Amino acid sequence: MTTGSIPPKLAQLAWPLVLGNLLQTFYNLADMFWVGRVSAEAVAAVSLMFPLSWMFVSTAMGLTAATIALVSQHVGAGDQRAADRVVGQTILLAIAVSSVLATLGLVFRRPLLELIGARDQVFVEALAYIEVIFLALPLTFLFFAFRSSLQGAGDTKTAMWLVLISAGINVVLDPFFILGIGPFPEMGTRGAAVATFIARAVATLAGVYLLLDGRYGVRLRLRDLKPNLSIQRQLIDIGYPATLDGWARSFAAVAMAGFVARFGANATAAYGIVVRLMSVTWSVAGAVGDATATGVGQNLGAKTPDRAAAVAKTATAGTFLFIAAIAGVILAFPAQAIGIFVDDPAVIAEGVVFLRINAPFWALFAGVMVIQGAFRGAGNTREAMVLSMLSRWVFRVPVALVLAFAWTVTIPVIGITLSAFDWGVAGIWWAFSVGMGLSFVVAVLWFRLGTWRERVIDEEGTHGSPTQ
């Protein structure tokens, strides 16, 4: 990414990531499709569990951001050995952190479900699902670690194959475990989680083999698994804002899911389906954001910040146009899009309302995600974190509280009374749109300030001995 015409280089780097993320999204959609054959309560349960399970997985996003930033900048600076050492320390942190989170999740699974509003049969279905998902967390973290290591080195095709293995196995196993086809027992939502566990396990074994092999841009050396506090501190320092970023997104998603749950199973099911459709755009924008992170990181490592800026601008413009086209198709056939997953007229009607309010803003939020990728590639994960905080906790959650619910507050001393709008669940749909639009404006203005143009590796780390 440090030489040649940017658009073809960026496309070459991005398309495997886009395809890989779309495959992962296809798995999510297939998951929802087969769960939808069980019951509306099962759909609602998985819809509620999506943000909760992601709340824990999002910690891996910090590790991913730090690994891509460091590996890409070392590769851009020509120090392959330093990049390999980062990979070893990434694996160590992934195992340690995921084991702690899996334990906490299993211990507090029931209070967590109660907190987000799961009740009655939805609670039962959600519990069966989330117990297995927590057991799969270490495998999920390792999966993220392998992908980010390869992506930082610029090998996005191999990273795509890891996703293909995982998503492909998952899609194939889903109907057997969920519906009990053939000799398999009918497990409902637990079956969806079991399929995920098996798929992640196979992908993890494949990832270990690829990194030990060393022909894919970086190599995992057993001696690099010895704790290196200097590298781990750097990974944590760069990664923790991205982890907080992920938590901000996840807690906001949990909060929004909890808000929606107050309006009943139909609204919750519609929310889950539209979020899955929205995740198609997130998967594309997130993949381009990862490619942008690699391009920005390698160019900053090579001390060409103007080219790094050009990479980010090209990626943002292309993604904006592509997602606008996808949103246009969805808006043309909203009922058909919702009807793929459920045949309940009430759920379809609510989903159509959500789509018509929100889909016009998808392209704007896609632009935000690409700009965040540019910040992460520079190692400026704090900027990306603040953008997430603003888009969710300033521009979305408070707006939902004001628009969706009925409440009145009198300000002491001055005696002014403020009242919410009480639009019902439609107020939540509008809150998503407001957050997407305002965060795009902030992201563009912040990127133009240029505060991200300095690399995070030092000269000593860049030019370390290749045999060390």
C-alpha positions as CSV (number, residue, x, y, z in Angstrom):
1,M,0.0,0.0,0.0
2,T,3.0,2.3,0.1
3,T,3.5,2.6,-3.7
4,G,1.4,2.7,-6.9
5,S,-2.1,3.8,-7.7
6,I,-4.3,3.9,-4.6
7,P,-7.7,2.7,-5.8
8,P,-6.6,-0.7,-7.3
9,K,-4.3,-1.3,-4.3
10,L,-7.0,-0.5,-1.9
11,A,-9.5,-2.6,-3.8
12,Q,-7.1,-5.5,-3.8
13,L,-6.7,-5.2,0.0
14,A,-10.3,-4.6,0.7
15,W,-12.3,-7.0,-1.4
16,P,-11.2,-10.2,0.6
17,L,-12.1,-8.4,3.8
18,V,-15.5,-7.3,2.4
19,L,-16.2,-10.8,1.2
20,G,-15.1,-12.3,4.5
21,N,-17.3,-9.9,6.5
22,L,-20.2,-10.5,4.2
23,L,-19.8,-14.3,4.7
24,Q,-19.8,-13.7,8.4
25,T,-22.9,-11.5,8.0
26,F,-24.5,-14.2,5.9
27,Y,-24.0,-16.6,8.8
28,N,-25.7,-14.2,11.1
29,L,-28.6,-13.9,8.7
30,A,-28.8,-17.7,8.3
31,D,-28.7,-18.0,12.0
32,M,-31.7,-15.7,12.3
33,F,-33.5,-17.5,9.4
34,W,-33.2,-21.0,11.0
35,V,-34.0,-19.7,14.5
36,G,-37.1,-18.0,12.9
37,R,-38.3,-21.5,12.1
38,V,-38.5,-22.2,15.8
39,S,-40.6,-19.4,17.2
40,A,-41.0,-15.6,17.5
41,E,-39.6,-15.9,21.1
42,A,-36.5,-17.6,19.8
43,V,-36.0,-14.8,17.3
44,A,-36.5,-12.2,20.1
45,A,-34.0,-14.1,22.3
46,V,-31.2,-14.2,19.7
47,S,-32.0,-10.5,18.9
48,L,-31.4,-9.6,22.6
49,M,-28.3,-11.8,22.8
50,F,-26.6,-10.3,19.8
51,P,-25.6,-7.1,21.6
52,L,-24.9,-8.9,24.9
53,S,-22.5,-11.4,23.4
54,W,-20.9,-8.7,21.3
55,M,-20.4,-6.7,24.5
56,F,-17.8,-9.3,25.5
57,V,-16.5,-10.0,22.1
58,S,-15.9,-6.3,21.6
59,T,-12.9,-6.5,23.9
60,A,-11.2,-8.4,21.1
61,M,-11.6,-5.3,19.0
62,G,-9.1,-3.5,21.0
63,L,-6.6,-6.3,20.5
64,T,-7.4,-6.3,16.8
65,A,-6.9,-2.6,16.4
66,A,-3.6,-2.6,18.2
67,T,-2.3,-5.6,16.3
68,I,-3.2,-4.1,12.9
69,A,-1.7,-0.8,13.8
70,L,1.6,-2.2,15.1
71,V,2.0,-5.0,12.5
72,S,1.2,-2.7,9.6
73,Q,3.5,0.0,10.7
74,H,6.4,-2.4,11.3
75,V,5.8,-4.0,7.9
76,G,5.7,-0.5,6.3
77,A,9.0,0.3,8.0
78,G,10.6,-3.0,6.8
79,D,11.0,-4.7,10.2
80,Q,9.5,-8.1,9.8
81,R,10.9,-9.5,13.0
82,A,9.3,-6.8,15.1
83,A,6.0,-7.6,13.4
84,D,6.3,-11.3,14.3
85,R,7.0,-10.5,18.0
86,V,3.7,-8.5,18.1
87,V,1.9,-11.5,16.8
88,G,3.1,-13.7,19.6
89,Q,2.2,-11.2,22.3
90,T,-1.2,-10.8,20.7
91,I,-1.9,-14.5,21.0
92,L,-1.0,-14.4,24.7
93,L,-3.2,-11.5,25.5
94,A,-6.1,-13.0,23.5
95,I,-6.0,-16.2,25.6
96,A,-5.7,-14.4,29.0
97,V,-8.4,-11.8,28.5
98,S,-10.9,-14.1,26.8
99,S,-10.6,-16.7,29.6
100,V,-11.4,-14.1,32.2
101,L,-14.4,-12.7,30.3
102,A,-15.8,-16.1,29.6
103,T,-15.7,-17.0,33.3
104,L,-17.4,-13.7,34.3
105,G,-20.0,-14.1,31.6
106,L,-21.0,-17.6,32.8
107,V,-21.1,-16.6,36.4
108,F,-23.3,-13.5,35.9
109,R,-25.4,-14.8,32.9
110,R,-28.7,-14.7,34.6
111,P,-28.5,-11.2,36.1
112,L,-27.3,-9.9,32.7
113,L,-30.3,-11.4,30.9
114,E,-32.6,-9.9,33.5
115,L,-30.9,-6.5,33.1
116,I,-31.6,-6.3,29.4
117,G,-35.2,-7.2,29.8
118,A,-35.4,-10.9,28.8
119,R,-38.6,-12.4,30.3
120,D,-40.5,-15.7,30.4
121,Q,-39.8,-17.9,27.3
122,V,-37.5,-15.3,25.8
123,F,-35.3,-15.6,28.9
124,V,-35.2,-19.4,28.6
125,E,-34.2,-19.3,25.0
126,A,-31.6,-16.6,25.6
127,L,-30.0,-18.5,28.5
128,A,-29.6,-21.6,26.4
129,Y,-27.9,-19.6,23.7
130,I,-25.6,-17.4,25.7
131,E,-24.2,-20.2,27.9
132,V,-22.5,-21.8,24.9
133,I,-21.5,-18.5,23.3
134,F,-19.5,-17.6,26.5
135,L,-17.7,-21.0,26.3
136,A,-16.7,-20.1,22.7
137,L,-15.2,-16.7,23.7
138,P,-11.5,-17.9,23.8
139,L,-11.9,-19.4,20.3
140,T,-13.5,-16.2,19.1
141,F,-10.6,-14.1,20.5
142,L,-8.0,-16.3,18.9
143,F,-9.9,-16.0,15.6
144,F,-9.8,-12.2,15.8
145,A,-6.1,-12.3,16.7
146,F,-5.2,-14.5,13.7
147,R,-7.2,-12.3,11.3
148,S,-5.7,-9.0,12.6
149,S,-2.2,-10.3,12.3
150,L,-2.6,-11.4,8.7
151,Q,-4.5,-8.1,7.9
152,G,-1.7,-6.0,9.3
153,A,0.8,-7.7,7.1
154,G,-1.5,-7.0,4.1
155,D,-2.6,-10.6,3.5
156,T,-6.3,-10.1,3.5
157,K,-7.0,-13.1,1.3
158,T,-5.9,-15.7,3.8
159,A,-7.9,-13.8,6.5
160,M,-10.9,-14.2,4.2
161,W,-10.4,-17.9,4.0
162,L,-10.4,-18.1,7.8
163,V,-13.8,-16.4,7.8
164,L,-15.0,-18.6,5.0
165,I,-14.1,-21.7,7.0
166,S,-15.9,-20.5,10.1
167,A,-19.0,-19.1,8.5
168,G,-19.4,-22.0,6.0
169,I,-19.3,-24.6,8.7
170,N,-21.7,-22.6,10.8
171,V,-24.2,-22.2,8.1
172,V,-24.1,-25.9,7.2
173,L,-24.5,-27.0,10.9
174,D,-27.2,-24.5,11.9
175,P,-30.3,-26.4,10.6
176,F,-29.1,-29.7,11.9
177,F,-28.6,-28.5,15.5
178,I,-31.4,-25.9,15.6
179,L,-34.2,-28.0,14.1
180,G,-32.8,-31.5,14.9
181,I,-32.5,-32.8,11.3
182,G,-31.4,-36.4,11.0
183,P,-29.6,-38.0,14.0
184,F,-29.1,-34.6,15.7
185,P,-31.3,-33.5,18.6
186,E,-33.5,-30.5,18.3
187,M,-31.8,-27.8,20.4
188,G,-33.4,-24.5,19.2
189,T,-31.3,-21.5,20.1
190,R,-28.7,-23.6,21.9
191,G,-28.2,-25.4,18.6
192,A,-27.3,-22.1,16.9
193,A,-24.6,-21.5,19.6
194,V,-23.2,-25.0,19.4
195,A,-22.8,-24.6,15.6
196,T,-20.9,-21.4,16.3
197,F,-18.7,-23.1,18.8
198,I,-17.7,-25.9,16.4
199,A,-17.1,-23.5,13.6
200,R,-14.9,-21.3,15.7
201,A,-12.9,-24.3,16.9
202,V,-12.1,-25.4,13.4
203,A,-11.1,-21.9,12.3
204,T,-8.9,-21.5,15.3
205,L,-7.0,-24.7,14.4
206,A,-6.6,-23.4,10.9
207,G,-5.3,-20.1,12.1
208,V,-2.7,-21.7,14.3
209,Y,-1.4,-23.7,11.4
210,L,-1.2,-20.7,9.1
211,L,0.7,-18.5,11.6
212,L,3.1,-21.3,12.4
213,D,3.7,-21.9,8.7
214,G,4.9,-18.3,8.3
215,R,4.3,-18.0,4.5
216,Y,1.4,-15.6,4.9
217,G,3.1,-12.3,5.9
218,V,3.8,-13.0,9.5
219,R,5.0,-15.9,11.6
220,L,4.1,-17.2,15.0
221,R,7.3,-18.4,16.7
222,L,7.0,-20.4,19.9
223,R,9.8,-18.3,21.6
224,D,7.7,-15.2,20.9
225,L,5.0,-16.6,23.3
226,K,7.3,-15.7,26.2
227,P,5.7,-12.6,27.8
228,N,7.2,-9.4,26.6
229,L,6.0,-6.7,28.8
230,S,7.1,-3.8,26.6
231,I,5.1,-5.1,23.6
232,Q,2.1,-6.0,25.8
233,R,2.1,-2.5,27.3
234,Q,2.1,-1.1,23.7
235,L,-0.7,-3.4,22.7
236,I,-2.7,-2.4,25.7
237,D,-2.0,1.3,25.4
238,I,-3.1,1.3,21.8
239,G,-5.8,-1.3,22.3
240,Y,-7.7,-0.2,25.4
241,P,-9.4,2.8,23.7
242,A,-10.6,0.5,21.0
243,T,-11.8,-1.9,23.7
244,L,-13.7,1.0,25.3
245,D,-14.9,1.9,21.9
246,G,-16.3,-1.7,21.5
247,W,-17.8,-1.5,25.0
248,A,-19.4,1.8,24.2
249,R,-21.0,0.3,21.1
250,S,-22.0,-2.9,22.9
251,F,-23.5,-1.2,26.0
252,A,-25.4,1.2,23.7
253,A,-26.7,-1.8,21.7
254,V,-27.7,-3.5,24.9
255,A,-29.4,-0.3,26.1
256,M,-31.2,0.1,22.8
257,A,-32.3,-3.5,22.8
258,G,-33.6,-3.0,26.3
259,F,-35.6,0.0,25.2
260,V,-37.1,-1.9,22.3
261,A,-37.9,-4.9,24.6
262,R,-40.3,-2.6,26.5
263,F,-42.5,-2.4,23.4
264,G,-43.1,-6.2,23.2
265,A,-41.9,-9.2,21.2
266,N,-43.0,-7.9,17.8
267,A,-40.9,-4.7,18.1
268,T,-38.0,-6.8,19.5
269,A,-38.1,-9.3,16.6
270,A,-38.3,-6.4,14.0
271,Y,-35.4,-4.7,15.7
272,G,-33.3,-7.9,15.5
273,I,-34.1,-8.5,11.9
274,V,-33.3,-4.9,10.8
275,V,-30.1,-4.9,12.8
276,R,-29.1,-8.0,10.9
277,L,-29.9,-6.3,7.6
278,M,-28.0,-3.2,8.8
279,S,-25.1,-5.5,9.7
280,V,-24.6,-6.1,5.9
281,T,-23.6,-2.4,5.6
282,W,-21.6,-2.6,8.8
283,S,-19.7,-5.6,7.5
284,V,-18.7,-3.8,4.3
285,A,-17.8,-0.6,6.0
286,G,-15.9,-2.4,8.7
287,A,-14.0,-4.4,6.2
288,V,-13.0,-1.3,4.2
289,G,-12.2,0.3,7.5
290,D,-9.8,-2.5,8.3
291,A,-8.2,-2.2,4.8
292,T,-7.9,1.5,5.4
293,A,-6.2,0.8,8.7
294,T,-3.6,-1.4,7.0
295,G,-3.0,1.2,4.3
296,V,-2.8,4.1,6.7
297,G,-0.5,2.2,9.0
298,Q,1.9,1.0,6.3
299,N,2.2,4.5,4.9
300,L,2.7,6.1,8.2
301,G,5.4,3.5,8.9
302,A,7.0,4.4,5.6
303,K,6.7,8.1,6.6
304,T,4.3,9.1,3.8
305,P,1.3,10.7,5.7
306,D,-0.1,12.5,2.6
307,R,-0.5,9.1,0.9
308,A,-2.1,7.8,4.1
309,A,-4.7,10.6,3.9
310,A,-5.4,9.8,0.3
311,V,-6.0,6.1,1.1
312,A,-8.6,7.2,3.8
313,K,-10.4,9.6,1.5
314,T,-10.6,7.1,-1.4
315,A,-11.9,4.4,0.9
316,T,-14.5,6.7,2.5
317,A,-15.9,7.9,-0.8
318,G,-16.1,4.5,-2.4
319,T,-17.8,3.0,0.6
320,F,-20.3,5.8,0.8
321,L,-21.5,5.2,-2.7
322,F,-21.7,1.5,-2.4
323,I,-23.7,1.5,0.8
324,A,-26.0,4.1,-0.6
325,A,-26.8,1.7,-3.4
326,I,-27.5,-1.2,-1.0
327,A,-29.8,1.0,1.1
328,G,-31.7,2.1,-2.0
329,V,-32.5,-1.6,-2.9
330,I,-33.6,-2.3,0.6
331,L,-35.9,0.8,0.6
332,A,-37.4,-0.3,-2.6
333,F,-38.5,-3.7,-1.2
334,P,-38.7,-3.3,2.6
335,A,-41.5,-5.8,3.3
336,Q,-39.8,-8.4,1.2
337,A,-36.5,-7.9,3.0
338,I,-38.2,-8.4,6.4
339,G,-40.3,-11.3,5.1
340,I,-37.2,-13.4,4.4
341,F,-36.8,-14.0,8.1
342,V,-40.3,-14.1,9.5
343,D,-43.9,-14.4,8.2
344,D,-45.6,-12.6,11.1
345,P,-47.5,-9.5,9.6
346,A,-47.0,-7.4,12.7
347,V,-43.3,-8.0,12.8
348,I,-43.0,-7.2,9.1
349,A,-45.0,-4.0,9.5
350,E,-42.8,-2.7,12.3
351,G,-39.7,-3.7,10.5
352,V,-40.8,-1.7,7.4
353,V,-41.3,1.4,9.5
354,F,-37.8,1.0,11.0
355,L,-36.2,0.5,7.5
356,R,-37.9,3.6,6.0
357,I,-36.7,5.8,8.9
358,N,-33.2,4.4,9.2
359,A,-31.9,3.1,5.8
360,P,-31.4,6.5,4.3
361,F,-28.6,7.1,6.9
362,W,-26.7,3.9,6.4
363,A,-24.2,5.4,3.9
364,L,-23.3,8.2,6.4
365,F,-22.6,5.8,9.2
366,A,-20.5,3.6,6.8
367,G,-18.3,6.7,6.2
368,V,-17.8,7.1,9.9
369,M,-16.6,3.5,10.2
370,V,-14.1,3.9,7.5
371,I,-12.7,7.1,9.1
372,Q,-12.5,5.3,12.4
373,G,-10.4,2.6,10.6
374,A,-8.0,5.3,9.4
375,F,-7.6,6.5,13.0
376,R,-6.9,3.0,14.2
377,G,-4.3,2.3,11.5
378,A,-2.5,5.4,12.8
379,G,-2.7,4.0,16.3
380,N,-5.0,6.9,17.3
381,T,-7.6,4.6,18.8
382,R,-8.7,7.3,21.2
383,E,-10.2,9.4,18.3
384,A,-12.1,6.3,17.1
385,M,-13.3,5.7,20.6
386,V,-14.6,9.2,21.1
387,L,-16.5,9.0,17.8
388,S,-18.2,5.8,19.0
389,M,-19.0,7.5,22.3
390,L,-20.5,10.5,20.6
391,S,-22.5,8.5,18.0
392,R,-24.1,6.2,20.6
393,W,-24.1,7.9,24.0
394,V,-24.6,11.5,23.0
395,F,-26.4,11.3,19.6
396,R,-28.4,8.1,20.0
397,V,-29.3,6.8,23.5
398,P,-30.4,10.2,25.0
399,V,-32.3,11.0,21.8
400,A,-34.2,7.6,22.2
401,L,-35.1,8.5,25.8
402,V,-36.5,11.8,24.7
403,L,-38.3,10.6,21.6
404,A,-39.6,7.2,22.5
405,F,-40.9,7.4,26.1
406,A,-43.3,9.5,28.2
407,W,-41.8,11.4,31.1
408,T,-41.8,14.8,32.6
409,V,-39.1,16.5,34.6
410,T,-39.3,19.9,36.5
411,I,-36.0,21.7,36.8
412,P,-35.5,22.8,40.4
413,V,-35.3,26.6,41.2
414,I,-36.2,27.8,37.8
415,G,-39.3,25.6,37.7
416,I,-39.2,24.8,33.9
417,T,-40.9,21.6,33.1
418,L,-39.5,19.4,30.3
419,S,-41.5,16.6,28.7
420,A,-40.5,13.7,26.4
421,F,-42.2,13.3,23.0
422,D,-43.7,9.8,23.6
423,W,-43.4,8.6,20.0
424,G,-43.2,5.0,21.1
425,V,-40.9,2.6,19.4
426,A,-40.7,4.9,16.3
427,G,-38.7,7.3,18.5
428,I,-36.1,4.6,18.9
429,W,-35.9,4.1,15.1
430,W,-35.4,7.9,14.7
431,A,-32.7,7.9,17.4
432,F,-30.6,5.6,15.2
433,S,-30.9,7.9,12.3
434,V,-30.0,11.1,14.3
435,G,-26.9,9.4,15.7
436,M,-25.7,8.2,12.3
437,G,-26.1,11.7,10.7
438,L,-24.5,13.7,13.4
439,S,-21.5,11.4,13.9
440,F,-20.7,11.6,10.2
441,V,-20.4,15.3,10.4
442,V,-18.1,15.1,13.4
443,A,-15.9,12.4,11.9
444,V,-15.3,14.3,8.7
445,L,-14.4,17.5,10.5
446,W,-12.0,15.6,12.9
447,F,-10.3,13.8,10.1
448,R,-9.6,17.1,8.3
449,L,-7.8,18.4,11.4
450,G,-4.9,15.9,10.7
451,T,-4.1,15.0,14.3
452,W,-3.7,11.3,13.3
453,R,-0.6,11.8,11.0
454,E,2.1,10.6,13.3
455,R,3.1,6.9,13.5
456,V,3.3,5.1,16.9
457,I,6.4,2.9,16.4
458,D,9.7,4.4,17.3
459,E,13.0,4.3,15.4
460,E,14.6,1.7,17.7
461,G,11.6,-0.7,17.2
462,T,11.5,-0.1,13.5
463,H,15.1,-0.9,12.9
464,G,15.6,-3.8,15.4
465,S,17.7,-6.8,14.5
466,P,15.9,-9.2,12.1
467,T,17.5,-12.2,14.0
468,Q,16.6,-11.0,17.5
